[in-house]
Amino acid sequence: MTAIRGARERARSEITEAIKDEARKQLAAEGAAKLSLRAVARALGMASSALYRYFPSRDDLLTALIVDAYNALGAAAERARDARPAPSTAPPSTTPASTTPRGRAAERATAQWCAICTAVRDWALAHPHEYALIYGSPVPGYHAPHTTTEPAARVGLTLIGVARDAYAAGLLKEPAEPLPDAVVADALALGAELGVELPPAVLARLIGAWAQLFGLLSFELFGQFSRVVEARSAFFDQAVLQLAGSVGLTAQGRGTSA
């Protein structure tokens, strides 16, 4: 019985993946708004009633595709993070930053941040239709369930982790300008929800950097950079380096800045 059950589970998994693969083809050809279970079933040579046993509705299929896309994007970000070591605590020094252990650790943190952002861009460029599904126009009539929340947070949490590690190592330069009380409250609430101990100003800037990262990608993928930015890789590299600086990732280490 165990062998039969295992074979059935494998067959169900294979059919589920075939359905999602065909649905992704339809996304590329027609867009998410026109995704049709009947069209997917027809392309696979399945009866619609058979497909409904795997995905009872279009929204169930869309949710599966959205979760897969978020998870694939998050995995790309996490691989880039893991490919570079996190910075370690290093004592202050008066010698040039890049020649000290502290300076090199700060540079590693910045390099880790930039590598994550680059991996996110690479995934988006390689999977433009899946990117459009999760960061493009909302699909009419579709409301994402809570099951998409955790996968959607993976990139943001990866970037927060870089800042958290840098802060713990004494390498994060905290912004000095005051924040409106409402922004502080939002940042504190986010930190409490995530269990992340970072200053509110840093958390607020991390939210801004996360939004700007995907704004850069959306502008590039959806054509807003046409005849404006031609050297797009170089532009992106410079932009994410500036975002790193905005959250306090600098070679000087912890302190204050305007």
PyMOL commands that set and color helices and strands:
alter all, ss='L'
color gray80, all
select helices_A, chain A and resi 2-30+32-34+37-44+48-51+58-82+97-99+101-126+128-135+146-152+154-168+181-194+200-221+232-246
alter helices_A, ss='H'
color red, helices_A
select strands_A, chain A and resi 173-175+255-257
alter strands_A, ss='S'
color yellow, strands_A
deselect
rebuild
show_as cartoon
